[in-house]
Amino acid sequence: MKLCSSLLLLLGLFIAGFSYGDDAMTPVVSVVNVKTSNPAAYRQYLKDNPGIFEALGAESGGTCTTVSGHRYPGQAFAFSFYNDASSAFKAATKFSQTPRNAELEAISSVVSAEFYAVLKPFTLPSGFERRYQIVVNDASAYIAAATKLEKAMQDNGHKVEVGIFQPMGNGHQKANLLDVRIFAVEPEVAGMMVNDFLQRKAWALEPYGEMLATIESLELDTFEDCVQVYTAN
């Protein structure tokens, strides 16, 4: 019964996350997690070989290196954005059946792959990012509070955006798990934002409190250095 309830909760969140409108398509991100012995070389390889993303039909793509909060040494990943789930699933299937080339194999090994549906969009490019994975009791309320906090941060001089994602097909996970990223682009921007939160600035207290009221647990907290290396346009 507990398993059935959890699955129903997850299904409800999944459906809620995709309810943008009858004709709207929800963007999906395909992620390939890797372990690399040389993060700089891995990033450069993807920069020098945009055909990898083009061959998969990605709208855009890039890579992130975990700076803090590693789950394993040499943690990094490549990401590809698609306009819809069908395109993302098709590309991931093609990738899984494509032999790895020797040059890439020499500096990295694939750890896992997963998908993320974009529940709250963003416009800032990839850069220095704070990433959370949280379990919530009300996804819609969390997204509303995060959007409110995002505006408060921007109104108070912080050039940041909040992106919220629904994990899909990433192995064992808890129901009602959300993946949240604060896009700050530059480390200094992230640092100034964190400093204001540590000082409990008055403008942040209300929306931050509304967010906390929906959070059941924190499952992951990392800082990541990301860069977009490909765009189809």
N, C-alpha and C positions, 0 to 999 in steps of 0.2 A: 504493500500500500504506500509506504514512504517513497519507494522508487517511482511508482506511478504518479504520485503527487509532484515529485520533482520534475519528471518529464513533462507533465502538464504545465507546470510553471515555466519551464524553459520554452515550451512550444508557444505559450501565451506571449512571452517576451519576444520571441522570434517574429511572431505575427505582428505585434505592436511596433517593432522596429522597422517593419517594411510597409507600414501604413502611411505612406506619404501622399497617396492619392491613387485613383483607379488606373491612371495612365503613367504614373511616375515609375522610373526605374531606380533601384537602389544601387549605388556604386559598391563594388566589392574589391577588397585588397587581398591579393595572394601573397603569402609570406613564405620564404624558404629560410629556415634557421640553419646557420652553419657554425662550425668551429674552425677558426683560422689561426694559423701560426704567424701570419703576417697581415694584420688588418689593413695597413696602408697599401700593400700590394693587392689585396682582395678588392679594395675600393677602386684602385687605379685600373684593375683589370675590367671591372664593370664599366668604368668611364670610357675605356678604350674600345669596348666591344658593345656598343648600344644595340647591335644586331640581335643580341640575346633577347632583349625585350621586344624588339620589333617582330622577331620571328614568332613570338607568343601572342602577338596582337594587343599588347598592352597600350593603354593610353599614356601612361607615364610609369617611371620606375626609378629605383634608387637603392641605396644601402644604408644601414645603420650599424654602428659599433657601440656596444654597451660600455659606458664609461664607469658606472657605479651600479652595484646591485646584481652582479653577474650570477647567473644560474650555473655557469660552467666557464672555465678559462677560455679566452679567445672567442667570446660570444659575439656574434654578428648576424645580420640577416639581410637578404635582398627582398625588396617589396615591389609589387606591380599592381597598378590600379586598372580596373576594368569598369565599363559602364554598367554592367549587370552581372548577376551570378552565373548565367549561362556561359558568358565569355570567359569568366574567371575559372570556372570548372573545366571548360574545354582546354584552356591554356595549361592548367595544372596537370591535366591528364597527359598532354603532349610532353610537358617537361619531365614527368616521371618516367616516360618511355624513351627519353633522349639520352644517349651515352654521354657521360661527363668527359670533357677533353682533358688531356694530360696536364696542361698548364694550370688550369683551374684546380684540378685534383691535387696538384703539388702544394697548394697553399691553403686549401680548405676542404672540409668534409661536411656533407649534409647531415644535420641532426634530425630535423623534422620539417614538416610543412603544415600550413594552416591557412584558414580564410577569416576575413573580418568584413562584416557588412557595415557600411558607414551610416550610423544613426543620426549623428549631428555633423554636418559638413563644416569645412573650414577652407580658407583661401590662402593662408600663409604657406610658403614653401617649406620643405623639410630643412631642419637645422638642428640646433641644440634643443632637446625635448625631454620633458619629465613625463614618465609613463607610469600609470597605475593600472592594476587589475583589481577590481572590487566586486563584492557581492552586494547587491542592493535589494531592498524590499519593494521598491516602486521605481521602475526604470523611467517612466514618463516624468515623475516628480524630480528625479535626479537630473535628467536632461534639462528640465526647466530651470532648476536651481543653478546648474553649471552655466547655462546661457546667461542667467542673471549675473553670476559672478564674473563671467567673461566681460560683460559690458562694464561692470564696476571697475575691473582691472584696467580696461582700456580708457575709461573716463578719468582714471587716476594716473595716467601716463605710462602704462605698461602695454607695449605693443605685442600682445600675445593673443592666441586663439585657443579654444578648447575643441578637440576632436573626440568624438565618442563612437566606439565601435562595438558590434556584437560578434564575439568569437564564434566560429563555426568549424567543425571538423578538426579541432586541435587536440584530439585525444581526450583523456579523462579531465573533466572540469566540473565545477559546481554550477548548479542552476542559478540563473539570474546574475551571471558574471558579465561585467562590462569591462572593456579595455579603453582607458582614457589617456589621452595625450595632450599636454600643454605645449603648444608650438611657440617657442620663444626665439627661434632662428639663431640668436647669438648667446653665448654663455653669460655675458654680462647682463643681458636682458632678463634671463632666468634668475640670476643672482639677485638683482634688484627686486624682482617680484617676491622671491622667497624671503628676502629681508623684511619686506613690508608685512608679510604674514607672520613672521617670527615676532615682530613688534606689535602684532594684533591691532593693525590699523582699523579705525572705526568703520570705514567704508566697506571693509571685507567681512565684518562679523555676521551681518544678517544673511547674506546669500551663502556664506560658508557654513553657517549653522544649518541652513535649509538643506544643503548637500549632505552634511554629516548625519542628519536625521534619517536619511534614506539608506545609509551604508551599514551593512551587517558585518562585513569583514574586509580587511585589506589583504590581498593575496600576492601582490607583486608591487615593487616600488623601485624604479630604475631611472637613471639619467642616460640619455643616448645621444650620440653624435651622428647625425644623419645628413645625407645629401641626395638630391635628385640628380640622376645622371642621364635620364632619357625622357623625352616627350615626343609624342607622335605628331604634334602640331609644330 
